[in-house]
C-alpha cells in the first residue's frame, strides 16, 4: 500500500481512479499518515420494496414522552 499525498492526488486524480478501477488500493494521506481511501463506487441493483418492514418495527407507547429530568434540562418541563 502506497500513501499518495493530497497534492499528488489532486494532480493525478484520473490516474488514481484508473488504479482503483484496476483493483488497486489507493490511500490519500498527509505527512505520511493515511486520511482517506479512494474506493470504487458499488451501486446495488437490488430493488427497494416500500413497506418491507411493516409489522417488524415497534414504537414504544411513551416514545414522545421525555423523562422529567431531561425535559427540565431542555426547558420544556410541563410541571
Steps between C-alpha positions, in 0.01 A plus 500: 500500500639834394374823657448779249516852638214745442692716254596200287143368519368831361733495203473125433130439574423341161794261533402412857143424390635267231703320769186458712309365199784251448456376858787681669467659842549876501557680830524877525689644793671796651849491652516127430187425704196346327192725486272349236452200275405545137263214424291384208134600519280199565136550403247236591255395231273352764160664475358656816156389610295763685347360817737204518539550878130548573410323822867442590570836668330597826488845656469521876178657633704765684719584199404870505529537877825633646615404849442790742871574558577517128193714429611742774853511358357612165256741660189318379375362830122492533496526880 
